[in-house]
Amino acid sequence: MNFSKQIKRLPRAFDAEIASDLMSSVSFASGEVQKLLLGVGASSPYLRGLMLKEHAWLPTALEDPSQALSLVYEQLGNDAAETLGPSLRQAKRRVALMTALADVAGVWSLEEVTGELTKFADLATQLALQAMVGKEISRGKLPGATEADITTAGGLVALAMGKMGAFELNYSSDIDLICVFDETRYERTDFQDARASLVRATRRAMGLISDITGEGYVFRTDLRLRPDPAVTPVCLAMEAAERYYESLGRTWERAAYIKARPAAGDIAAGGRFLETLRPFVWRKHLDFAAIHEAHDMRLRIREHKGLGRKRDLAGHNMKLGRGGIREIEFFTQTRQLIAGGRDPDLRVNGTVPALAKLAEKGWVEPDIAQKLTDHYRAHREVEHRIQMVNDAQTHDLPKTEEGLERIACLMGQDLEALKAEWRDRIEEVHALTEDFFAPDMIAAEPVKQSYKFDEDIIDRWKTYPALRSSRAIEIFDRLKPELLHRLSEAAKPSEALIALDGFLSGLPSGVQVFSLFEANLQLVDLLVDILGTSPVLARYLSRNSSVLDGVLGGAFFADWPDLQILRTELKSRLFADDDYERRLDAARRWMKEYHFRIGVHHLRGLISATQAGRQYADLAEVLLVELWPVVEQQFALKHGPMPGRGAMVLGMGSLGAQRLNATSDLDLIVIYDADGVDFSDGRRPLASRAYYARLTQALVTAMTAPMAEGRLYEVDMRLRPSGTQGPVATSITSFKDYQKNQAWTWEHLALTRARPVAGTPDLMDDIEIFRQELIARPSAEDKLRQDVAEMRIKIADSKSPEGVWDAKIGAGRLQDIELTAQAAVLLAGGKTRDVAESLKKGVSLGWISEAECKTLTQTYDLHRTLQVATRLLGEKALDPDTIGAGGVAFMLRETEAASFEALEARLNEAALQAGAIIETVLSRPVKTIKGEAHG
């Protein structure tokens, strides 16, 4: 690197006389390098002193600064503990001088400058810890430790926090460290001695770095970010620190750990420690309450420091003052806290990279991110020039014109132009960040309502769990006027209020949810839509309010993704954690978000009932596909991998036909092939039959168990061979034999909709081939028609429809038409699972007429739409008198009916026609209808 050719800007000499005096000291340089040295030396007393002290080293260093500093670091590594202090201080002078020259000249970027300063801080901390822990080991004070433990500092790690953690050290930074040690490296009986030894080593290492000697100091160190610093030692056991953060950790500590990284000592142990804190720092749900907590911190800092108000530039604090560096950092870190729990890509520790990632992910407008990035870099440059003058840890602009002119000289710019630029930057940063932390989103004065709500309902809200904390009440009181105003605009405000009451009563807590609404008022509109249309979806929302996170993710209202995208997304969620139960909870969170999304899309008319049914089925399939290997892996830890070829899951009923609704359970059959292997090979081997039976039970438990995040689905396995009397998992041999020789007609009918959904791929293929071959086998036509007719009679005797609004049970309704369609497939053969296509099979046989097929298909579609829509509105049969105005409008839109009276008449007529057609068809032999049969 040729330093002189890289110079992009030059400082002005603040004091011409001093510049003249320096000429002899910089005579080794010429051209722009000499101008740089004279300008820096004449403007900064501190840098002038460094230049004079390091005049012998400087000429060589300027040839290639990076190489020169690498040699400095290399020499430090060879120093003995006794000479380390002076060597570190000399190295600090050289690092400070060279980074200042490269910074002022524009040879290095801001990130290169702060990165070099941080790199040296890491090295200094590492060498100091090694030296002092080494002394403890040599004196026999660290139990069980040997020289081999010096490199990892006996399990002690210094976590770099703040700017050091983010590789953002400024020119005269102190370094914020939290020191913890891995207590598992020591016997329980040695814990007290080990802790005492490592506390001594920590104190001495910090003294080695921060004590001011005749050679100066290396870095000021600050250990006060550790838990409860007034009463805790300077070095804590990791287990004690974990307990503190789990029980007492505060939002500012969460924000601090965004930038944390292991910098020195036992880096691996530090990484493990930070991983244990991940749930503390990164909440699994969007955390909009962090906005208010961060805003409160900002206000406390302003009040304490007397900052924040608009003031003259003289004496303005570029870090903590109005529109300063801290505003940008708070803005960035708070956004990270909000969304970083859901999106690991946002967990970056640098301010500039974090802003870029937030913009990329849609959490910050790109132009705002770019503006704040530009202002951040400009503010940091000013901060560096302020600190370069006298190596003072200050962020205040000088209070005199002379002092301001000195800064302008170091920046090589005109002071008046700089003042105008500084004012503009400060005010724009303030405007951009203040709008985020304290936006004027909700009116301070109550909104006048056009509708008089029931005050008794509103009064009882204060007794609900969601409003038991003063913080929740404070946020809700700001939100309530706008919420009631929007409710008053609903079709039936009184019904919407009752639904809101149900929503609030079901909320276990309110701070997070109310903060979410307050920061995203578009969610209030969505909530009002749901409250006014689907109370059952509103109740679901109150129990699972975290699903609202997905609405803000950017893709909530996009088209439905394909199966591979869904699988990839779920897999990434599942394998973000090693714990089995946390994986199952992750699956539940993911499922609830997409389940809610389907419901909202259907409610708002973005998808039809048919599309909703397919999407619900996709959701269930993806969960089975991705959970199966998770369950299998967990089961194998104890009992070994699956013996033989493995197993597969056969989806039956609506899952097989890909027509689920919002409240569907899953009909499953598990089939395995032990392939002659009698036992599994694991710590606790099982006979193959028992292995697969228990593996199946583990899968069912994974799907149905009520956990912290609820359950996934109810599972019904009664369609397996021999029903509840048979084993929960069926061998492939038994399955095939049963279906060929023992199965009832209804079981073959059910098999027409069966679909392999998860498990061993080649076994899935085998079962599908067998299914198609079995269906293609000629059926005894008369017996089949008679069996279906008898089944209809048994169903009618055992189950009565719940009136005209029961879409499933009854003559001419869903179940009846499905039986007829399945019979057509058995008679004609074929692999279709679709009702309409199945009925066409009957047409091809001359068994069903084209007109009959059309009527049955239309009736089926009408009742299917009714069923899917009904399940979104409630869990029981539709009752037009209780679903409210929103529910009525939704149902009429879905069925394209003019009124409920018209819909009722249409349903009655359609079911009567379809029932009569089915009666006729079942009494009719195939090939009866001439001219419509094919082949």
QUIFEN-V538979 format. One record per residue. RES is the residue in three letters. OMEGA is omega in whole degrees, -180 to 180 (none if undefined). Layout:
# QUIFEN-V538979
RES|OMEGA / RES|OMEGA
This chain:
# QUIFEN-V538979
MET|176 / ASN|-173 / PHE|-174 / SER|-179 / LYS|-179 / GLN|-177 / ILE|-178 / LYS|-179 / ARG|-179 / LEU|176 / PRO|171 / ARG|178 / ALA|-180 / PHE|-177 / ASP|-176 / ALA|-179 / GLU|178 / ILE|179 / ALA|179 / SER|-180 / ASP|-177 / LEU|-173 / MET|-177 / SER|-178 / SER|-178 / VAL|-177 / SER|179 / PHE|-177 / ALA|178 / SER|175 / GLY|-174 / GLU|178 / VAL|179 / GLN|178 / LYS|178 / LEU|-178 / LEU|-179 / LEU|-180 / GLY|179 / VAL|-177 / GLY|-178 / ALA|-178 / SER|-176 / SER|178 / PRO|-178 / TYR|-178 / LEU|176 / ARG|179 / GLY|179 / LEU|-180 / MET|-179 / LEU|-178 / LYS|-177 / GLU|-175 / HIS|-179 / ALA|-177 / TRP|-170 / LEU|-177 / PRO|180 / THR|-177 / ALA|-177 / LEU|178 / GLU|178 / ASP|-175 / PRO|-178 / SER|180 / GLN|180 / ALA|-180 / LEU|177 / SER|177 / LEU|177 / VAL|-179 / TYR|-179 / GLU|180 / GLN|179 / LEU|-178 / GLY|-180 / ASN|-176 / ASP|173 / ALA|-177 / ALA|-176 / GLU|-178 / THR|-174 / LEU|-177 / GLY|179 / PRO|-179 / SER|179 / LEU|-179 / ARG|175 / GLN|179 / ALA|180 / LYS|179 / ARG|-176 / ARG|177 / VAL|-179 / ALA|-179 / LEU|-174 / MET|178 / THR|179 / ALA|-179 / LEU|180 / ALA|179 / ASP|-177 / VAL|-177 / ALA|-178 / GLY|179 / VAL|177 / TRP|175 / SER|176 / LEU|-178 / GLU|178 / GLU|179 / VAL|-178 / THR|178 / GLY|179 / GLU|177 / LEU|-179 / THR|178 / LYS|178 / PHE|178 / ALA|177 / ASP|-178 / LEU|-179 / ALA|180 / THR|179 / GLN|-178 / LEU|180 / ALA|178 / LEU|180 / GLN|-177 / ALA|-175 / MET|174 / VAL|177 / GLY|178 / LYS|178 / GLU|-180 / ILE|-179 / SER|178 / ARG|180 / GLY|-177 / LYS|180 / LEU|-170 / PRO|173 / GLY|-175 / ALA|177 / THR|179 / GLU|179 / ALA|-179 / ASP|-177 / ILE|-177 / THR|179 / THR|176 / ALA|176 / GLY|-179 / GLY|177 / LEU|178 / VAL|173 / ALA|177 / LEU|177 / ALA|-179 / MET|174 / GLY|-176 / LYS|178 / MET|179 / GLY|-177 / ALA|-176 / PHE|-176 / GLU|-178 / LEU|175 / ASN|-168 / TYR|180 / SER|-178 / SER|156 / ASP|179 / ILE|-180 / ASP|-178 / LEU|166 / ILE|-178 / CYS|178 / VAL|178 / PHE|-178 / ASP|-176 / GLU|-179 / THR|177 / ARG|-174 / TYR|175 / GLU|-179 / ARG|-178 / THR|-179 / ASP|-171 / PHE|-176 / GLN|179 / ASP|180 / ALA|-180 / ARG|-180 / ALA|-179 / SER|-178 / LEU|174 / VAL|177 / ARG|-178 / ALA|-180 / THR|180 / ARG|-177 / ARG|178 / ALA|178 / MET|177 / GLY|179 / LEU|-178 / ILE|-168 / SER|-178 / ASP|179 / ILE|180 / THR|177 / GLY|179 / GLU|-178 / GLY|179 / TYR|179 / VAL|175 / PHE|166 / ARG|-178 / THR|-180 / ASP|-180 / LEU|-172 / ARG|177 / LEU|-180 / ARG|179 / PRO|173 / ASP|-170 / PRO|-178 / ALA|-174 / VAL|-177 / THR|177 / PRO|-176 / VAL|178 / CYS|-175 / LEU|170 / ALA|-178 / MET|-178 / GLU|179 / ALA|179 / ALA|178 / GLU|-179 / ARG|179 / TYR|-176 / TYR|180 / GLU|-173 / SER|-172 / LEU|-176 / GLY|-176 / ARG|-176 / THR|-179 / TRP|177 / GLU|174 / ARG|-180 / ALA|-179 / ALA|-177 / TYR|173 / ILE|-176 / LYS|-174 / ALA|173 / ARG|175 / PRO|-175 / ALA|-176 / ALA|180 / GLY|-178 / ASP|-174 / ILE|-178 / ALA|179 / ALA|178 / GLY|177 / GLY|178 / ARG|179 / PHE|179 / LEU|178 / GLU|178 / THR|-180 / LEU|-177 / ARG|180 / PRO|178 / PHE|-177 / VAL|-172 / TRP|-179 / ARG|-174 / LYS|179 / HIS|175 / LEU|-169 / ASP|-178 / PHE|175 / ALA|179 / ALA|179 / ILE|-177 / HIS|-180 / GLU|177 / ALA|178 / HIS|177 / ASP|178 / MET|179 / ARG|-179 / LEU|180 / ARG|179 / ILE|180 / ARG|-178 / GLU|-177 / HIS|-175 / LYS|-176 / GLY|-177 / LEU|173 / GLY|-180 / ARG|178 / LYS|-176 / ARG|178 / ASP|180 / LEU|-178 / ALA|179 / GLY|-179 / HIS|-180 / ASN|-176 / MET|179 / LYS|-172 / LEU|-176 / GLY|179 / ARG|177 / GLY|-175 / GLY|-177 / ILE|-177 / ARG|178 / GLU|-180 / ILE|180 / GLU|177 / PHE|179 / PHE|-176 / THR|-176 / GLN|179 / THR|175 / ARG|178 / GLN|179 / LEU|-179 / ILE|-168 / ALA|-175 / GLY|177 / GLY|-180 / ARG|-175 / ASP|-178 / PRO|180 / ASP|-179 / LEU|-176 / ARG|176 / VAL|-171 / ASN|177 / GLY|-177 / THR|-179 / VAL|176 / PRO|-180 / ALA|177 / LEU|179 / ALA|-179 / LYS|177 / LEU|178 / ALA|180 / GLU|-176 / LYS|175 / GLY|-180 / TRP|176 / VAL|176 / GLU|-177 / PRO|-179 / ASP|176 / ILE|179 / ALA|-179 / GLN|178 / LYS|-179 / LEU|176 / THR|179 / ASP|-180 / HIS|179 / TYR|-180 / ARG|-180 / ALA|178 / HIS|-179 / ARG|178 / GLU|177 / VAL|179 / GLU|179 / HIS|-178 / ARG|178 / ILE|-176 / GLN|180 / MET|-174 / VAL|-176 / ASN|-177 / ASP|-179 / ALA|178 / GLN|-180 / THR|179 / HIS|-177 / ASP|168 / LEU|179 / PRO|-178 / LYS|-178 / THR|176 / GLU|179 / GLU|179 / GLY|178 / LEU|178 / GLU|178 / ARG|179 / ILE|179 / ALA|178 / CYS|179 / LEU|179 / MET|178 / GLY|-176 / GLN|177 / ASP|-175 / LEU|-177 / GLU|177 / ALA|179 / LEU|180 / LYS|180 / ALA|179 / GLU|-180 / TRP|-179 / ARG|-179 / ASP|-178 / ARG|-179 / ILE|-177 / GLU|180 / GLU|176 / VAL|180 / HIS|-178 / ALA|-177 / LEU|-176 / THR|-179 / GLU|179 / ASP|178 / PHE|-175 / PHE|-177 / ALA|-179 / PRO|178 / ASP|-175 / MET|-173 / ILE|-175 / ALA|178 / ALA|179 / GLU|179 / PRO|178 / VAL|179 / LYS|-177 / GLN|175 / SER|-178 / TYR|180 / LYS|-178 / PHE|178 / ASP|-176 / GLU|179 / ASP|178 / ILE|-178 / ILE|-179 / ASP|-176 / ARG|179 / TRP|-176 / LYS|179 / THR|-175 / TYR|180 / PRO|-178 / ALA|-178 / LEU|-179 / ARG|180 / SER|180 / SER|179 / ARG|179 / ALA|179 / ILE|-179 / GLU|-179 / ILE|-177 / PHE|178 / ASP|176 / ARG|-175 / LEU|-169 / LYS|-178 / PRO|-180 / GLU|180 / LEU|-180 / LEU|178 / HIS|-178 / ARG|175 / LEU|-178 / SER|-180 / GLU|177 / ALA|-179 / ALA|179 / LYS|-175 / PRO|-178 / SER|178 / GLU|179 / ALA|178 / LEU|178 / ILE|178 / ALA|176 / LEU|177 / ASP|177 / GLY|178 / PHE|-178 / LEU|-178 / SER|-179 / GLY|180 / LEU|178 / PRO|177 / SER|-171 / GLY|-171 / VAL|-177 / GLN|-177 / VAL|-180 / PHE|177 / SER|178 / LEU|179 / PHE|-177 / GLU|-179 / ALA|-176 / ASN|-174 / LEU|176 / GLN|177 / LEU|176 / VAL|177 / ASP|179 / LEU|179 / LEU|-180 / VAL|176 / ASP|-177 / ILE|-180 / LEU|-176 / GLY|-175 / THR|-171 / SER|177 / PRO|-180 / VAL|176 / LEU|176 / ALA|177 / ARG|177 / TYR|-179 / LEU|-179 / SER|178 / ARG|-175 / ASN|-174 / SER|180 / SER|180 / VAL|177 / LEU|177 / ASP|-177 / GLY|-179 / VAL|-176 / LEU|-175 / GLY|176 / GLY|-176 / ALA|-173 / PHE|-177 / PHE|176 / ALA|177 / ASP|-179 / TRP|-180 / PRO|178 / ASP|-174 / LEU|-177 / GLN|178 / ILE|178 / LEU|-179 / ARG|-179 / THR|-179 / GLU|-180 / LEU|-179 / LYS|179 / SER|177 / ARG|-175 / LEU|-173 / PHE|172 / ALA|-178 / ASP|180 / ASP|-176 / ASP|-175 / TYR|-178 / GLU|178 / ARG|175 / ARG|179 / LEU|177 / ASP|177 / ALA|177 / ALA|180 / ARG|178 / ARG|-180 / TRP|-179 / MET|-177 / LYS|180 / GLU|-179 / TYR|177 / HIS|178 / PHE|180 / ARG|179 / ILE|-180 / GLY|-180 / VAL|179 / HIS|180 / HIS|-178 / LEU|-177 / ARG|176 / GLY|179 / LEU|177 / ILE|178 / SER|177 / ALA|179 / THR|179 / GLN|178 / ALA|179 / GLY|179 / ARG|-179 / GLN|174 / TYR|180 / ALA|176 / ASP|-178 / LEU|-180 / ALA|-179 / GLU|-179 / VAL|178 / LEU|178 / LEU|-178 / VAL|-175 / GLU|178 / LEU|-179 / TRP|179 / PRO|178 / VAL|178 / VAL|-179 / GLU|-180 / GLN|180 / GLN|-180 / PHE|-178 / ALA|179 / LEU|-179 / LYS|-170 / HIS|179 / GLY|180 / PRO|-177 / MET|178 / PRO|178 / GLY|-175 / ARG|-180 / GLY|-175 / ALA|178 / MET|-180 / VAL|179 / LEU|178 / GLY|-178 / MET|173 / GLY|-175 / SER|177 / LEU|178 / GLY|-179 / ALA|179 / GLN|-179 / ARG|178 / LEU|171 / ASN|-171 / ALA|-176 / THR|-177 / SER|164 / ASP|-176 / LEU|174 / ASP|-174 / LEU|167 / ILE|176 / VAL|-179 / ILE|-178 / TYR|175 / ASP|180 / ALA|174 / ASP|176 / GLY|179 / VAL|-174 / ASP|-175 / PHE|173 / SER|-179 / ASP|-178 / GLY|180 / ARG|178 / ARG|-175 / PRO|176 / LEU|171 / ALA|-172 / SER|-178 / ARG|179 / ALA|180 / TYR|-176 / TYR|176 / ALA|-178 / ARG|175 / LEU|177 / THR|178 / GLN|178 / ALA|178 / LEU|179 / VAL|178 / THR|179 / ALA|-179 / MET|-168 / THR|-174 / ALA|175 / PRO|-178 / MET|-179 / ALA|-180 / GLU|177 / GLY|179 / ARG|178 / LEU|-178 / TYR|162 / GLU|-178 / VAL|179 / ASP|-179 / MET|-176 / ARG|178 / LEU|178 / ARG|179 / PRO|-179 / SER|174 / GLY|-176 / THR|180 / GLN|-177 / GLY|178 / PRO|-177 / VAL|174 / ALA|-174 / THR|176 / SER|-178 / ILE|178 / THR|-180 / SER|-179 / PHE|-179 / LYS|-180 / ASP|-179 / TYR|-177 / GLN|-179 / LYS|-167 / ASN|-172 / GLN|-171 / ALA|175 / TRP|179 / THR|-178 / TRP|179 / GLU|175 / HIS|174 / LEU|-180 / ALA|-177 / LEU|178 / THR|179 / ARG|-177 / ALA|-178 / ARG|175 / PRO|-176 / VAL|-176 / ALA|175 / GLY|-178 / THR|-172 / PRO|-177 / ASP|176 / LEU|175 / MET|179 / ASP|-180 / ASP|-178 / ILE|179 / GLU|177 / ILE|179 / PHE|180 / ARG|-178 / GLN|179 / GLU|-179 / LEU|-180 / ILE|-180 / ALA|-180 / ARG|-178 / PRO|179 / SER|174 / ALA|-170 / GLU|-176 / ASP|-180 / LYS|-179 / LEU|-180 / ARG|180 / GLN|180 / ASP|180 / VAL|178 / ALA|179 / GLU|178 / MET|178 / ARG|-180 / ILE|-180 / LYS|180 / ILE|-180 / ALA|180 / ASP|-174 / SER|-177 / LYS|176 / SER|179 / PRO|178 / GLU|178 / GLY|-175 / VAL|-176 / TRP|175 / ASP|-174 / ALA|-170 / LYS|-170 / ILE|176 / GLY|-180 / ALA|177 / GLY|-180 / ARG|-168 / LEU|-175 / GLN|-179 / ASP|-180 / ILE|179 / GLU|178 / LEU|180 / THR|179 / ALA|179 / GLN|177 / ALA|179 / ALA|179 / VAL|179 / LEU|-180 / LEU|-175 / ALA|-172 / GLY|-180 / GLY|-174 / LYS|-176 / THR|175 / ARG|-176 / ASP|-177 / VAL|-178 / ALA|179 / GLU|179 / SER|178 / LEU|177 / LYS|174 / LYS|177 / GLY|177 / VAL|-178 / SER|179 / LEU|-172 / GLY|-178 / TRP|179 / ILE|179 / SER|178 / GLU|-179 / ALA|178 / GLU|178 / CYS|-180 / LYS|-179 / THR|180 / LEU|-179 / THR|179 / GLN|178 / THR|178 / TYR|-179 / ASP|179 / LEU|-179 / HIS|177 / ARG|176 / THR|178 / LEU|-177 / GLN|-177 / VAL|179 / ALA|179 / THR|-178 / ARG|175 / LEU|-179 / LEU|-178 / GLY|-176 / GLU|-180 / LYS|178 / ALA|-176 / LEU|174 / ASP|-176 / PRO|-177 / ASP|-175 / THR|-174 / ILE|176 / GLY|-175 / ALA|180 / GLY|179 / GLY|178 / VAL|-179 / ALA|179 / PHE|-177 / MET|179 / LEU|177 / ARG|-178 / GLU|-176 / THR|-180 / GLU|180 / ALA|-179 / ALA|-179 / SER|178 / PHE|177 / GLU|179 / ALA|179 / LEU|180 / GLU|179 / ALA|-179 / ARG|179 / LEU|180 / ASN|-178 / GLU|-178 / ALA|-180 / ALA|179 / LEU|179 / GLN|-179 / ALA|179 / GLY|180 / ALA|178 / ILE|-179 / ILE|176 / GLU|-178 / THR|-177 / VAL|-177 / LEU|177 / SER|-173 / ARG|175 / PRO|175 / VAL|-180 / LYS|178 / THR|-176 / ILE|-174 / LYS|175 / GLY|-179 / GLU|178 / ALA|-179 / HIS|175 / GLY|none
